[in-house]
Amino acid sequence: MDHDAVLTLFDRRMRQDSPPDGLGARVERVGDVVRQTGAEHDWNGVLWSGLDEDTADTAIRAQVEHFTSLGREFEWKLYAHDRPGDLAGRLRAAGFTPEPTETLMVAETGDLSTEIKLPEGVRLCPVTDAAGMDLLADVHEQAFGRADASFRQRLRDRLAEAPDTLSAVVAMAGEVPVSAARMELPPGRQFAGLWGGGTVEAWRGKGIYRALIAYRAGIAAARGYRYLQVDAQDRSRPILQRLGFAALSTTTPYVYRP
């Protein structure tokens, strides 16, 4: 895989030309910034920017004014290769707070194993209704240690409004949900996005996370997506590397709270 070429393609198709991730949201380019604006429970933020030392501060102020006028908390999704090189410092100076940095990792679906190996007594259950989404959100809260009502509502809305653009799955040990993940399937794009892969602490280290990757890789390949993309935390990055994913950049969410 040509890392530079794939990163350029990712920037163009998944950031500059990104589709909205909900029916109530809109993506628009304003000058050298691409942003998504939605309802309060939607993801609101900056997807891409093409700034320099002369334009960065003005663009930052414009985005703060836009989202705060709507009463929205929002995120500036900053990648390590974004310019200018001091954009992170400028965001902090403007009142943004950085969250943990993740690694942008990509693999070609044709290079990934789709063989699903699960511990005895564990099965995968595709999410097809709101009750399944609640199970997925419950696992997410246990695995990542935070509750987010807007996240839960976004999942329900996405399943109801655009089910073909989302694939979600819960791993069950008997009747207990122990792991869950989802995949974004934006129409007309070459990248499918892996999100939310999390396992409750007692079930980690048993291969469930790898099984969820294989499960989603099979769906992405069948749907014609060439690449799988994931923003990997430190805990999952080594696993993804062993499975064939390559690191292309890093990404840090900078959050502005009115």
C-alpha positions in Angstrom: 0.0 0.0 0.0 1.3 3.4 -1.0 0.9 5.3 2.3 1.1 8.8 0.9 -1.3 8.1 -1.9 -3.9 6.4 0.4 -3.6 9.3 2.9 -4.2 11.8 0.1 -7.2 9.8 -1.0 -8.6 9.6 2.5 -8.2 13.4 3.0 -10.1 14.1 -0.2 -12.9 11.5 0.0 -13.5 11.2 3.7 -12.7 14.7 4.9 -13.0 17.3 2.1 -15.9 15.5 0.4 -17.3 13.8 3.5 -21.0 13.0 3.4 -23.1 14.0 6.5 -23.3 11.2 9.1 -27.0 11.8 9.7 -30.1 12.9 7.8 -30.4 16.0 10.1 -26.8 17.1 9.6 -25.2 19.1 6.7 -21.6 19.2 5.5 -20.5 22.5 4.0 -17.2 24.1 2.8 -16.7 27.6 4.1 -13.5 29.0 2.7 -10.7 26.6 3.6 -12.8 24.7 6.2 -15.1 21.7 5.8 -17.5 21.4 8.7 -20.6 19.4 9.8 -23.5 21.1 11.5 -26.3 19.1 13.0 -28.7 19.0 15.9 -27.5 19.0 19.5 -27.2 15.2 19.7 -25.4 15.0 16.3 -21.6 15.2 15.9 -20.8 18.9 15.2 -17.3 19.9 14.1 -14.5 20.6 11.6 -13.6 17.7 9.4 -10.9 19.2 7.3 -9.0 22.5 6.9 -6.5 23.9 4.4 -5.1 26.8 6.3 -1.8 28.6 6.7 -0.2 31.0 9.2 -2.1 34.0 7.7 -5.6 32.4 7.6 -5.7 30.0 10.6 -6.7 32.4 13.4 -9.5 34.0 11.4 -10.8 30.6 10.4 -10.8 29.4 14.0 -12.7 32.4 15.2 -15.3 31.9 12.4 -15.9 28.3 13.5 -16.2 29.3 17.1 -18.7 32.0 16.2 -20.7 29.6 14.0 -21.2 26.8 16.4 -21.6 28.9 19.6 -24.3 31.0 17.9 -26.2 27.7 17.7 -25.3 26.7 21.3 -23.3 23.8 20.1 -20.3 22.1 21.6 -18.1 21.1 18.7 -14.9 19.3 17.8 -12.0 20.3 15.5 -10.7 16.9 14.3 -7.0 17.7 13.8 -4.6 15.4 12.0 -0.8 15.4 12.5 -0.3 16.3 8.8 -2.7 19.3 8.9 -1.2 22.8 8.4 0.0 25.1 9.7 2.3 23.2 11.9 1.3 25.2 15.0 -2.5 24.7 14.4 -2.8 22.7 17.7 -1.3 25.6 19.7 -3.6 28.0 18.0 -6.6 25.9 18.9 -5.6 25.7 22.5 -5.0 29.4 22.6 -8.6 29.9 21.3 -10.1 27.8 24.1 -10.1 24.3 22.7 -9.3 21.3 24.9 -7.4 18.4 23.4 -8.7 14.8 24.0 -6.4 11.7 23.7 -4.6 11.3 20.4 -5.5 8.3 18.2 -3.7 6.7 15.3 -5.3 6.7 11.8 -4.8 3.2 10.6 -5.9 1.7 7.2 -5.9 -1.7 5.6 -7.0 -3.1 2.3 -10.0 -5.3 2.9 -8.6 -7.9 0.5 -5.6 -8.3 2.7 -7.6 -9.0 5.9 -8.7 -12.3 7.3 -12.5 -12.7 7.5 -12.3 -15.9 9.6 -14.2 -15.4 12.9 -12.8 -17.1 15.9 -14.7 -16.7 19.2 -14.3 -18.0 22.7 -16.6 -20.9 23.6 -20.0 -19.7 24.6 -19.7 -16.4 22.8 -21.8 -15.5 19.7 -22.1 -12.5 17.4 -25.5 -10.8 17.1 -26.1 -8.3 14.3 -27.9 -5.2 15.6 -31.2 -4.7 13.7 -33.3 -2.6 16.1 -33.3 0.0 18.8 -33.0 -2.6 21.6 -29.8 -3.9 19.9 -28.4 -0.4 19.7 -29.1 0.0 23.4 -27.1 -3.1 24.1 -24.2 -1.8 22.0 -24.3 1.6 23.9 -24.4 -0.3 27.2 -21.2 -2.1 26.3 -19.6 1.1 25.0 -20.3 2.8 28.4 -18.7 -0.2 30.3 -15.7 -0.6 28.0 -14.8 3.1 27.7 -16.0 4.3 31.1 -18.3 7.1 30.0 -22.0 7.5 29.4 -23.2 9.7 26.5 -26.9 10.1 25.9 -26.4 11.9 22.6 -24.2 9.0 21.3 -27.0 6.6 22.1 -29.6 8.8 20.3 -27.3 9.2 17.2 -27.1 5.4 16.9 -30.9 4.9 17.1 -31.5 7.7 14.6 -28.9 6.3 12.1 -30.4 2.8 12.3 -33.9 4.2 11.7 -33.0 6.7 9.0 -30.2 5.1 7.0 -29.7 1.4 8.0 -27.7 0.6 4.8 -24.9 3.0 5.9 -24.3 1.3 9.3 -23.4 -2.2 10.4 -23.4 -2.9 14.1 -22.8 -6.1 16.1 -22.8 -7.2 19.7 -20.9 -10.2 21.1 -23.0 -12.1 23.6 -21.8 -14.5 26.3 -25.1 -16.3 27.0 -27.5 -13.4 27.6 -24.8 -10.9 28.6 -23.3 -8.4 26.1 -19.5 -8.4 26.5 -18.3 -6.6 23.4 -19.6 -4.5 20.6 -18.6 -2.5 17.5 -20.0 -0.7 14.5 -18.9 0.2 11.0 -19.8 3.2 8.9 -20.5 2.5 5.2 -20.7 5.8 3.4 -22.2 5.4 0.0 -19.9 5.9 -3.0 -16.7 5.9 -0.9 -13.8 3.5 -0.9 -13.3 3.6 2.9 -15.5 1.9 5.4 -14.9 3.2 9.0 -14.5 1.0 12.0 -15.8 2.6 15.2 -16.5 1.8 18.8 -14.8 -1.6 19.1 -14.9 -2.2 22.8 -14.9 -5.2 25.2 -15.8 -5.2 28.9 -12.7 -5.7 31.0 -13.4 -9.2 32.2 -13.6 -10.4 28.6 -10.5 -8.7 27.2 -7.6 -10.8 25.8 -9.8 -13.6 24.5 -9.8 -12.7 20.8 -13.2 -11.0 20.6 -11.9 -7.7 19.3 -10.1 -9.6 16.5 -13.3 -11.5 15.7 -15.2 -8.2 15.4 -12.6 -6.9 13.0 -12.9 -10.0 10.8 -16.7 -9.9 10.9 -16.8 -6.3 9.7 -14.0 -6.9 7.1 -16.1 -9.5 5.5 -19.1 -7.2 5.3 -17.0 -4.3 3.9 -15.4 -6.6 1.2 -18.9 -7.9 0.2 -20.1 -4.3 -0.1 -17.2 -3.4 -2.4 -15.2 -1.2 0.0 -11.5 -1.3 -0.8 -10.2 0.1 2.5 -11.0 -0.2 6.2 -10.1 2.8 8.3 -10.0 3.1 12.1 -8.9 5.7 14.7 -7.0 3.4 17.0 -6.4 3.9 20.7 -3.1 2.8 22.1 -4.6 -0.5 23.4 -5.9 -1.5 20.0 -3.1 -0.3 17.8 -0.8 -3.3 18.3 -3.6 -5.7 17.5 -4.5 -3.9 14.4 -0.9 -3.8 13.2 -0.7 -7.6 13.6 -3.9 -8.0 11.6 -2.4 -5.9 8.7 -3.3 -2.3 9.4 -0.8 0.4 8.7 -0.5 3.8 10.5 -0.9 6.8 8.2 -1.2 9.7 10.6 -2.5 10.6 14.1 -5.7 12.5 14.9 -6.5 14.5 18.0 -10.0 15.8 18.8 -9.9 19.5 20.0 -13.2 20.2 21.7 -14.7 23.7 22.2 -17.4 23.9 24.9 -19.4 27.2 24.9 
